[in-house]
Amino acid sequence: MPMPPDPAPRRRPSPPAERVRAHLEALAGPTLAQTMPAGYQRVGRVLLVRLPGALGPYAREIGAAWQKELGVETVLRVLGPVEGELRIPQVERIAGEATETEVLEHGVRWRFDAARLMFAAGNRVERVRAGRLVRPGETVIDLFAGIGYFAIPAARAGAGRVIAVEKNPVAARYLRENLGTNGVASTVEVQEGDNRAVPLPLGAADRVFLGYLPSALPWVPRALTLVSPEGGWLHVHTVADARDAVPAATRAVLAALQDAGGTSLGTPSAREVKPYGPGRTHVVVDVRARPVP
């Protein structure tokens, strides 16, 4: 009996960006279509994309194409970097209506408005790591809590007390909602306001998170007043030159610590988190420190 012919190999579907470009090419021509970046960030039902200025007149059509190809509800075009201390995204809606979304990440549900609040996918490892660093019973203070990026993992890890400080009222509202959704509202105390002014327990913290970019170095003196006199961990986020990122960030944190009247207990550790613009890298430095008596 003759063997049946081999089945024809299945064709792999083309990547979503290629399919969107094909749609754009029919409207704007191949040269302009090729200028559309392939990258995107999906946060639940919302998609964030970047477009060069030349594609501005086609933004609505591009948004509708992304909406169709990925099945998202809303598409936002990123217009520039986040603004100010409140870290407000610069975006415009180019498809869909609702910008509130929810992301499930390692068992944590994050709810937020993607048009009003930043959610960096590149910080995923740091959000997970926060929960792995915290020890049961610790007192933890998060000086830049956002929607609960470090406070919620810390509470889920068994921290005895977590104080989450957030200046942006929109973020603070979602922070409270996320605490309830994730079952840690009884562990986490929300202090809404500027972390330089809200009342915080001095000398009580085992661990302080300083997750602010481009640099949390100016807040090292404040963090030093919060750690236990016997010492506590500071997790300081900053940006450094990519060619020397980890050593440069470590030196900068140690210098800020010394200037604030503190001392390092042991050797700090540091890791690269993600790229932060051309030639720059986001770094976090973990250092156990105490104020000098």
Buried (B, 14 or more C-beta within 10 A) or exposed (E): EEEEEEEEEEEEEEEBBEBBBEBBBEEBEEEBBEBBEEEBBBBBBBBBBBBEEEBEEBBBBBBBBBBBBBEBBBBBBBEEEBEEEBBBBEBBBBBBEEBBBBBEEEEBBBBBBBBBBBBBEEBBEBBBBBBEBBBEEBBBBBBBBBBBBBBBBBBBBEBBBBBBBBBBEBBBBBBBBBBEBBEBBEBBBBBBBEBEEBEBEEBBBBBBBBBBBBBBBEBBBBBBBBBBEEBBBBBBBBBBEBEEBBEBBBBBBBEBBBEBEBBBBEEBEBBBBBBBEEEBBBBBBBBBBBBEE
